[in-house]
Amino acid sequence: MSDGARLSALRYPSSTGEPAPAVVVITPYRKESAMHMELLARPIAEGYEVLVADVRGFGGSTGTYSGVLSPREIDDGVELLEWIAAADFCTGRTAMVGGSYSGLNQLLIAQREPRGLRCVAPWVAPADTYRDMWKRGGIPSHTAWGAGVFLNSQRPEARADILRAFYQDIVGAEFDGDLFRDSSADLSSIRVPAFFGTGWFDYFLAGTVRAFRSLPGPKRLQIGPWSHEPFLTEERRLELSRWLGYWLRDIGEDPCAPDDNAVLWCVGADEFHRRGGWPAASDIDWWRWTPVDEPTAIPILPSITSVPPPPPTEVHLMVDVSTNSGWRLWGEAATFDSEACREPVRLLGPVALHAVLAAEGCSDFDLNARLSIVKPDGGVRQLTEGRLRASHRALDEDRSEHAPGGEIVLPWHPHEAAEPVPDGEPVRLVVEIYPVHLRLAPGERLRLGLTLTRSDDSDVPAEAMLLPETVVLLPRSTS
C-alpha cells in the first residue's frame, strides 16, 4: 500500500489459462474463512480470477489500524483493485462481491471509482453505519461484534487499537457524527453498477433498500425469504452469475433495465414478483390502522430481557445473540390485533408507527415494535420490526418521506441530541419499521407487538399510556 503496509490475499487463478476478469472480496473475517467459498465457488468454476484479501490489521495484512471502515482502509481497497486490474492475470475488468461488512466496503470503494471496477454486488449490507449497524433507532446494536471479530485478527500489534476503535469510539458514542458519516457511503455519488441482495428478515434490510433507492446509476435489487445468514441460496447464485457475466464478459441481457430491476419475494403468496424499482410513497395507497381506541397502559420494563422472546415460527428468522442483533431477541409486553381481512390485501413498502405515549416516572425509554400476521387458527408469523429511543425522537422533516396527505411514512431522525421525555406529557415517536412485501389472505389479521424498556439511569418499573392518536401506516400496493 502507499503507506508501506502490506495486504495479504488468497488468489484462485482462472481455470482458462488466459487473463480473466477478477472477482474480489475484502474482508475482516479472515480470507481463509470457509464462508467465502459459499459465495465464490461459482465464480471460480466459471473461470474468473478470484481474490480474497484481509483488511489491514487482520490475518496476514499489516499496517496501522485506524478504525472500522476507515478512510485508510478504503484507500487500501482502491489501491488493491487498481493493482489487480493492472496485473498480467487480469483483463483489466474487476468486480467486488460480498455480504455485510464486505458489502458496505464495496459501496465506499465504488464511490472512489477505481480504474477497472465494472460493478459491485453488496448483499445483506448496511449503508449507514449509525442507523443500520451500530445504533439502530439510536439504540446500541451489534455490541458484541467487535470482540468476536477483532480478537480473531491475529495481529498483536493492532489488537489494542482495534478493540479501542470499536468499544471506545463506536459503542461509547451516543450520537451520529463524523465517525459514522466517514464510514457511511455517499450513495448519491456512486455511478458503478450495483446489485443489492437481502432478505425480508435481515437486520440490514432497511439500509439495503435505502441504498438501492438512492443510487443514481445502474442497479438491481433482489429480496427473498431470507435472513442475514446463510445469505446465499441457489436463486442468489444464479442472479450473481448473470450479473457478473453481463458486466465482466458482456454476456446476456441488461440486469438493470428500469422496468425489470427488482425481484421481490412476496410473503404469503410465497413466490417472487418482478417489477421496475421500488414504489414511491406517492404511489402507495396508505392504510391507516389505529391499534387502540382508548388510553392503554403499557409497562416500561427494566430490561429487554424482562419478557421471554417468542417461539420460532415457520419463517426462518436470524437470531444473532452473539452480536445483540437480529430478530426475535425480545418478547412482547403488549399486543394489538387489527380486524380480520375480508379480501386479499397486498402490502409493499415501508411501515411507519406513530406511537403517542405519555410516560410517568421515566425520562427515557426504548420502544421496540414488531409486526406479525395472525392466521385464522391463531398461529403467528413474524414479519418485521423497528426500534427507537424516545430521547432521539426529533425528526428532520425535509429528509423524511411523506404520504400524499402529509403524514411521515419513512422518518429520518438526526440522532444528534437527546431530548428527555417530559413526565406525564404525550410525546410522538415516529418509528421506522422495516419494509414488507406480503399478501394477507381473508381471515388473516396483523398484530402489533410492543415492548418499552428504560434507557435512563433507573431500574424502577414505570408505566406509559398508549394514546388513541397512535397509528400504523401500512403500504397497500396498487400495482
N, C-alpha and C positions, 0 to 999 in steps of 0.2 A: 504494500500500500504506500501512498505518497508520504505517510509519516514514518515509514520504516517498519510498521507492523507486518506480520505475515498471516495470510488466511490459509487455512487447511481445507482441502476439498477432496472428496472421492469422485473419480471420473469413471463413468461407464461408457467405454468407447462405442461408437456406432458399429453395428454388425455389417455395414455395407462396405467397409474398407475405403470409402471415399469421404471427403469432407461432408459434413451433415449439419443441419440446423441444430442448435443446442437448447436443451430444456434445463432450467436452473432452479434449484431450491436453496435458499439461505435461511439457516435455522439456528435457534438457541437450544434445540432439543437434542443436539449431537447428530452429526452426519451419519453415524453408524446405526442410528435407531431403525429398528425393523419397520416402524410405522411409515417410513418414507417409501418403502418398497410397495406398499399397498397403492400408493399414488403413481409410482414411477415404473412399475412393471410393464405397463402397456407402452409408454413412450420408448422404453428400452427395446421391447420386442418390435416396435415399428421402425427401428433403425435411427433414432435420434441420438445425438451426443447428449448424455445426461450427466449433470454435475450437481453435487450436494456439498455445500460449504458451511462450516461452523462460523457463526458471528465472532467477532473479536472477543477475547477473554474466555472462550469456551473451547473445549476439546483441544485440537491442535492449533487453534488460532491464537496468536499473541497480540499484544498491543494494549495501550492504556484504555481501560474501560471508563466510559463517561456517561453511562445511563442507558435505560431501556429505550431502544429505537432512537438513539441519539443522532444528531446531525452527522457525527463522525462515523457512526455505523452505517448510515445511509450513503455517505461518501464511499465507504468500502464497497457497498453493493454496486454503485455506479462504476467504480474502477474495475471491479471484478467482471462485470458484464462486458465492459469495453475490451478488457483483456481477452475474454473468451471469444468475442466477435472477431478479434484480430488474429486469433490462433489458427495455425495451419489445419487443425482438425475440424474447423467450423466454416460454414459457408458465408458467415457474416451475419446470419439471422439468429436471434436468440428470443426465447420466451421465458417468463418466470411463472412458476406454479407453486401451489402450497396452500395450507389452511391455517387459520387462526393467526398467530404471530407472523407466520410466513405468508399470510395474506396481506396484512397491513403493511409489512415492509415492501411488498410489491408496489402498493399504491404510492408510498413515499419515494421509492426509487423511480417509478414511472413518471412522476411529475417533474423529474430532472431530465427525462428523455435521453438516456444514454444511447450512444451510437449502436445500432444493430438491434435494439429491443423492438420487436414487432408486436408483441401482445403480452398480456398478463392474465392469470386465472386465479384471483383471490377467492378462496372458499371459506365458509364459516368464519369470516374475518370481520373484526371491528373496523370502524373508520375514524372514530373519535375516542382517544384513549381515556378521557374523563367520563364521558357519557356511556360509552359502550363497554369499557374494560374495568376500570378501577373504581368508579364512583357512580354506578348506575342509580339515577334518581337522587344523586348526592349522598348515597349510602355506600360505605366501603364494600367492595366486591372483589372476588378473586384474591383475597388477602393472604392465602397460604401458597399462592402460586410461586412466589419468589424463592421460598426455602426449597421446595421440591426441584425447581429448575436450576437455580443458581448453585446449589450445593453439588449439582452434577456437572459443574463447569470444568472441573479437573485442573484449573489454573490457580494454584495457591496465591500467586501474586495478585490476582484480580478478585479473589473471592470476597475480601472485606469491602472493596469498592462496590462490588456487585450487590451485596446484601444491603449496604448502606443506601445505595441508589434506590433500591426498592422500598425498604421498610421505613427509612427516614424521609426520603424525598417524596415518594409516591403515596404510601399508606399514611404517612404523617401529615399529608396535605389535606385540607378540608375543601378548598375552593378551586375552581378552574383558574388556570393562569398559563404563563409562558411554558412551564414544564410540560403541560399536557398539550398545549397548542403546537409546540415544536415537534411533538411526536405524533401528531394527527395529520392526516392528508389534507392538502388543499385540493379538494375534489374538482373544483371549477377549472383548475389549471391542467388537468390530465387529458391528453389527447391520444394516448396509447390505447388501442382496443382492449377492453376488459370483459372477462367472462366471470360473473359473480354467481356463486353457488352457495346455497344454505338450506336449512330445514326449518319448518314451522315451529320446531321445538328447540331451536338453538338459541343460546343466550346472547349471541351476536346478531340475531335476525334483524333487529331494527336498524343497526348500523349498516348491514349489508344492503338493505332496501334503500336506505338513505344515500349510500354511495352510488348505487345503480341509478337512482333518480337524478343525482347531482352531476354525474359525469356528462360532459358535453360531447365527447367523442363516441366512436362506435362501441356498442356494449351489448351484453346478453345476460339474462338472469334465469336461473333455474332454482326453484324451491320445491323440495319434496317432503315426504312424511318422515323427516329425519331430525336427529338432534345433533349435538356437537361431535360426538364420536359414536360409532365409526362414521367418518364423514365421506366415505367413498362407497358407492354402490355401482352396479353394472350400468345403470342409467347415466351416472356421472362419468364413468369411464368412457362410454360411448360419446357423450357430449364433448368431453375433453379431447378425444381423438379427432373428432370433426373440427373442433376449434383450432387445434394445433395444425392439422392438415391444411386448413384454409389459409392461416396467416403465415405459416412457415414454408409450405410447399405449394401454395396456390391450387389446392385441390378442393373441389366441392363448391356448394353454394354459400353465399354470404350469410353467416350466422347472426349478423347484426341487422338484418332487414327490419326496418322500423315497424312493419305490420306483423312481425312474427319473431320477436326477440325476447319473449318471456314465456317460460314453460313452468306452469304453476300447478302443483298438486292441490286438488280440492278435497278437503276432509269431509267425510260424509258421502260424497259421490265416489271417493276413493279411485280417482283417475286424474291423469294430467290434462290440463287445459292449456292451449296455446293462445297467446294474444299479443297485441302490439303494446309493449311498455306497461307501465303501472298507472292505475286510474288516478286522475286528478281529483282533488277534493270537490271541485265544482261539478264533476260528472257523477257524483255519488248521491243516491237518494238516502239521506241520513235518517236512520231510525232512532228516535229518542225514547229511551227506556228509563222510567223513573222507578227505582227499586223500592223506595219507601214512600208512604203517603202520610206518615206522621213521625215526629221525632222518635228515634230508636237508639237505645243505649248500646254502645259497643265498649268493651273493656280495653283499656290501654295496659298492655301486659309488660312485665319487667324484661322479658326476653323473647326473642323469636322462637326459642325452643319451648316456650310455655305450652304450646298446643302441638300435639303429635302431628307429623306430616300425614297426608292422606295415603291410602294404599295405592299400589300400582294400578294403572288402567290398561286397556288393550293397546293404547298408543305408547310406543317406547319413548320415554322422556329421559333426557340427560339428568342424572343426579350426581353432581360433581362435589361431593362432600369435601374432598381434599383442598379445593380452592374456594370453598364457600360460594359457589356459583351454581348455575343450572336451575332446574325446576324441581318442584315437589319438596323443597327443603323446609318449608314452613306449613303449618296447619292453618285452618280457617276458624277464627274465633266467632265469625258471624257469616251467615249465608243468606242470599236473597234470590228468589227464582222469578223469572218472567212468566207471563201467560204462555200456555202451550200454543205452538204454531198450528194454524188451521189449514195451511197450504205450504208447499215447499218455499223456502226462503234461501237465497244465496247471498253471502257476505264476502266482500273482497276489499281490503284496505286497512287503514289504521283504526284503532278503537281508542276512544278517549273517555276517561272517567272524570266528571266534575263532582268531586266529593265535597259537600258543605258540612263542616263539623264544628261543634263547639266543645272545647275540652276544658275540664276542670282540674286544677292542680297539676298541670303538666305544661312546661314551657316549650317542649319539642318532642315530636314522636315521628316514627317511620310508618308509612302506610304501605302495606303490601296487598295487592289486588290480584285475584285470579278469575279468569273466565272459563267456564266449563259448559258442556252440554249435558243435560239431564234427559235420559231416554224415558219412554213411557213406562218401562218396567222398573224405573228408579235407578238404573245404572248410570254412572257418571263418567264422562270422557273429558279429561282436562285438555284445555286448548292453549291458553296464552296467559301471560302475566305482565304486571307493571308495578313500579315502586316509586315512591317519592318521600323525601324527608320534608316534614312540614315547614321547617325554617327556611327551606330552599324553594318555597312556592312562588317566588317572584317570576314574572313572565316577561319575555321580550315579544311584544305584540307583533312587531314587524317581521320577526323571524318565525313566528308561529304560523300555522296554516289554519284557515277558517272555512267553515261551511258557507254556502251561499247566504244563509241567514245571519252570519257573523259570529257564530259560536266557534271557539277554538276546537279543532279536531286533531291537531298534531302540535302539542305545545313545545315551545323552546324556552327552557329555563337557563338563565345566565350562570347560575351557581357561583356567584361572585361575592355573596354576603349572606349572613344568617339573620333572619327576622323572627324573633321569638313569637310563639303562639300566645295571643292575649288571653288571659284567664276568663273563661266563660263566654267569650265573644266568637261568633261564627267566622270561620276562615274557609276560603275556597281553594282546594287543592286540585289542580288540573293534571291528571296523571296520564302519561303516555303508556297505553297498554299495547304490547307488541301486535303487529298486524295479523290478520287472519284471512283465510280463503276456505269457506265451508258452505255446505249445503245442510240446512236444517229441514228435517222431514216433518210431516204432520204429526203432532203429538209430542214433539221434542220441545224443550224449553232451554233457556240459558240460565246459568247460575253465576252470580257474582259472589265470590268469597273474599272477605276482608280480615286482615289482622293488623292491629295497631300495637307498636312496641315503643317503649320510652327510649328517647335518644338524648335526654337531658342528664343531669347528674344525680337523679334519684331512682330508687328501685321500688318506691311505694306504689301499689296498684292505684290506677286512676281510671277515669271514665270519660268518654266523649259521646256526644249526641249526634247521630247522623240525621241531617235535616231533610225535609221533603224537597228542597231545591236541588238535591243530588240527582244527577242524570248521567246515564251511559249513552254515548253516541256511537252507533253501530253502522258500518258501511254497507248498506244494502246495494247490491250490484244491479245496474240497469243494462249491462251488456254481457 
